[in-house]
Amino acid sequence: MLDYLRVLVDAHKARLDERGASAVEYGLLIAGIAALIVAVVFLFGGALSNIFSDTCDSIGASSGNTC
């Protein structure tokens, strides 16, 4: 009978321990953010490059320097 109660208490403690689940959730969150960053850079990388080049050319033309 005592062994049965010990098994029940251990099972209850194991259910309350959610540290592993939290680590998995944080890992999935980080993977999702990384995938979003890669997608944004892939989709808008060319447009952003052109925007920065145009800005650099504008600044360089007004100050006489090149970027």
GROMACS elastic network, one bead per residue, 0.5 to 0.9 nm:
[ bonds ]
;  ai    aj funct       b0    kb
    1     4     6  0.51265   500
    1     5     6  0.64571   500
    1     6     6  0.87219   500
    2     5     6  0.51691   500
    2     6     6  0.61864   500
    2     7     6  0.86640   500
    3     7     6  0.61855   500
    3     8     6  0.86574   500
    4     7     6  0.51425   500
    4     8     6  0.63165   500
    4     9     6  0.87429   500
    5     8     6  0.50228   500
    5     9     6  0.61605   500
    5    10     6  0.85435   500
    6     9     6  0.51273   500
    6    10     6  0.60856   500
    6    11     6  0.85061   500
    7    10     6  0.51095   500
    7    11     6  0.60686   500
    7    12     6  0.85647   500
    8    11     6  0.50959   500
    8    12     6  0.61723   500
    8    13     6  0.86749   500
    9    12     6  0.50409   500
    9    13     6  0.62060   500
    9    14     6  0.86016   500
   10    13     6  0.50689   500
   10    14     6  0.61164   500
   10    15     6  0.86768   500
   11    14     6  0.50419   500
   11    15     6  0.63164   500
   11    16     6  0.87911   500
   12    15     6  0.52021   500
   12    16     6  0.64354   500
   12    17     6  0.88983   500
   13    16     6  0.51207   500
   13    17     6  0.63400   500
   14    17     6  0.52571   500
   14    18     6  0.81834   500
   15    18     6  0.72143   500
   17    20     6  0.77058   500
   17    21     6  0.86132   500
   18    21     6  0.51680   500
   18    22     6  0.62570   500
   18    23     6  0.87472   500
   19    22     6  0.51301   500
   19    23     6  0.63146   500
   19    24     6  0.87520   500
   20    23     6  0.51399   500
   20    24     6  0.63131   500
   20    25     6  0.86790   500
   21    24     6  0.51052   500
   21    25     6  0.61698   500
   21    26     6  0.86589   500
   22    25     6  0.50174   500
   22    26     6  0.61502   500
   22    27     6  0.84945   500
   23    26     6  0.51596   500
   23    27     6  0.60935   500
   23    28     6  0.86375   500
   24    28     6  0.61862   500
   24    29     6  0.85662   500
   25    28     6  0.51396   500
   25    29     6  0.61426   500
   25    30     6  0.86616   500
   26    30     6  0.61370   500
   26    31     6  0.85236   500
   27    30     6  0.51784   500
   27    31     6  0.61222   500
   27    32     6  0.85644   500
   28    31     6  0.50236   500
   28    32     6  0.60721   500
   28    33     6  0.86215   500
   29    32     6  0.51175   500
   29    33     6  0.62562   500
   29    34     6  0.86247   500
   30    33     6  0.51364   500
   30    34     6  0.61065   500
   30    35     6  0.85515   500
   31    34     6  0.51038   500
   31    35     6  0.61083   500
   31    36     6  0.85824   500
   32    35     6  0.50899   500
   32    36     6  0.61540   500
   32    37     6  0.86776   500
   33    36     6  0.50240   500
   33    37     6  0.62246   500
   33    38     6  0.86692   500
   34    37     6  0.51241   500
   34    38     6  0.62376   500
   34    39     6  0.86086   500
   35    38     6  0.51238   500
   35    39     6  0.61204   500
   35    40     6  0.86352   500
   36    39     6  0.50742   500
   36    40     6  0.61409   500
   36    41     6  0.85895   500
   37    40     6  0.51833   500
   37    41     6  0.61528   500
   37    42     6  0.84655   500
   38    41     6  0.52257   500
   38    42     6  0.60004   500
   38    43     6  0.85238   500
   39    42     6  0.50432   500
   39    43     6  0.59731   500
   39    44     6  0.83468   500
   40    43     6  0.51633   500
   40    44     6  0.57321   500
   40    45     6  0.73756   500
   41    44     6  0.53673   500
   41    46     6  0.84342   500
   41    48     6  0.86625   500
   42    45     6  0.54692   500
   42    46     6  0.80513   500
   43    46     6  0.76493   500
   43    47     6  0.84812   500
   44    47     6  0.53171   500
   44    48     6  0.60589   500
   44    49     6  0.85127   500
   45    48     6  0.51928   500
   45    49     6  0.60522   500
   45    50     6  0.86647   500
   46    49     6  0.50646   500
   46    50     6  0.62969   500
   46    51     6  0.87089   500
   47    50     6  0.51589   500
   47    51     6  0.62533   500
   47    52     6  0.87337   500
   48    52     6  0.61728   500
   48    53     6  0.84902   500
   49    52     6  0.52239   500
   49    53     6  0.60928   500
   49    54     6  0.85955   500
   50    53     6  0.50003   500
   50    54     6  0.60518   500
   50    55     6  0.84921   500
   51    54     6  0.51918   500
   51    55     6  0.61564   500
   51    56     6  0.85513   500
   52    55     6  0.50365   500
   52    56     6  0.60075   500
   52    57     6  0.85148   500
   53    56     6  0.50265   500
   53    57     6  0.60818   500
   53    58     6  0.85578   500
   53    67     6  0.87392   500
   54    57     6  0.50808   500
   54    58     6  0.61433   500
   54    59     6  0.86470   500
   55    58     6  0.50861   500
   55    59     6  0.61813   500
   55    60     6  0.84037   500
   56    59     6  0.51873   500
   56    60     6  0.58786   500
   56    61     6  0.84240   500
   56    66     6  0.76935   500
   56    67     6  0.59989   500
   57    61     6  0.59410   500
   57    62     6  0.85953   500
   57    66     6  0.72697   500
   57    67     6  0.73418   500
   58    61     6  0.52017   500
   58    62     6  0.63457   500
   58    63     6  0.87404   500
   59    62     6  0.53011   500
   59    63     6  0.62072   500
   59    64     6  0.82066   500
   59    65     6  0.78774   500
   59    66     6  0.82786   500
   59    67     6  0.84199   500
   60    63     6  0.52937   500
   60    64     6  0.54698   500
   60    67     6  0.64177   500
   61    64     6  0.52569   500
   61    65     6  0.67760   500
   61    66     6  0.76320   500
   62    65     6  0.80007   500
   63    66     6  0.85571   500
